[in-house]
Amino acid sequence: MKLHADSAANSHAITAYGAGYVAIDGRRVGRSVLVLPDRVDAEWGPPDFAGLTTTHLAALAALGCDVILLGTGERQQFPAPALLRPLIEARIPVEVMDTPAACRTYGILVAEGRRVAAALIVEAAA
């Protein structure tokens, strides 16, 4: 699905997504990625949901965001509470959803001026 960015925004935008990719500011990324309004970390994340570790989520706790959107791939999957411990202890809300929903929600929250991070698991296309 292609999304249209607000040209007035000075934030990184998720402009499209599909099987095996997300596009950030028009550039396709074919792996898991962390997107914030002021930066993109293409080195974040596991290759799939099964590879998600506490270390991945602990890195999110240090971001100082209002909310973390965790896109778990093509379908919504809930991490074990032990994996979420770093975010729980930091009192950072985390919303777990499939990656396409996280992409859409990120755009809405950025437009509202929220400090949000989208931690998107992008699985290889089958």
Buried (B, 14 or more C-beta within 10 A) or exposed (E): EEBEBEEEEEBBBBBBBEEBBBBBEEEEBEBBBBBBBEEBBBEBBBEBBEEBEBEBBBBBBEBEBEBBBBBBBBEBBEBEEEBBBBBBEBEBEBBBBBBBBBBBBBBEBBBEEEBBBBBBBBBEEE
